[in-house]
Amino acid sequence: MSPDRYPSDLTDAQWELIEPLLPEPNTGGRPEKHPRREIVNAILYVVRSGCPWRYLP
């Protein structure tokens, strides 16, 4: 987890509830570039703040 946290970031307890609902990564393909938790946090940041995706920090 990155040291810079935003109010919209998931807590550890929330992540434990959401993580099993995400599909497993594909095998044999390109490895994931970003952790799934950070992707979910970015989506929640955009939903909460209303900023365009390209403006993400």
C-alpha positions in Angstrom: 0.0 0.0 0.0 1.3 3.4 -0.8 2.2 5.7 2.1 0.0 8.5 0.6 -3.5 7.8 1.7 -6.7 9.5 0.6 -10.0 9.6 2.5 -11.5 7.5 -0.3 -9.0 4.7 0.1 -10.2 1.3 1.3 -9.4 0.2 4.9 -7.8 -3.2 5.4 -11.2 -4.5 6.6 -13.0 -3.2 3.5 -10.3 -4.7 1.2 -10.7 -8.1 2.9 -14.4 -8.0 1.9 -13.9 -6.9 -1.7 -10.8 -8.8 -2.7 -12.5 -12.2 -3.0 -15.1 -10.7 -5.3 -12.5 -9.7 -7.9 -11.7 -12.2 -10.7 -8.4 -14.0 -10.6 -5.6 -12.6 -12.8 -5.1 -14.4 -16.1 -2.2 -16.8 -16.3 0.1 -16.8 -19.2 -0.5 -13.2 -20.0 1.3 -10.0 -19.1 1.9 -9.6 -15.4 -0.2 -7.0 -13.7 1.5 -3.6 -13.6 -0.5 -2.1 -10.7 -1.8 -3.8 -7.6 -5.6 -4.4 -7.7 -6.1 -2.6 -4.4 -4.5 0.5 -5.9 -6.8 0.3 -8.9 -9.9 0.0 -6.7 -8.6 3.0 -4.7 -8.1 5.0 -7.8 -11.7 4.2 -9.0 -13.1 5.2 -5.6 -11.1 8.5 -5.7 -12.5 9.4 -9.1 -16.1 8.5 -8.0 -15.7 10.6 -4.8 -13.9 13.6 -6.2 -15.4 13.7 -9.6 -12.1 14.4 -11.3 -11.3 13.1 -14.8 -9.3 9.8 -14.8 -6.3 11.5 -16.5 -6.0 14.0 -13.6 -5.3 11.2 -11.0 -2.1 12.0 -9.0 
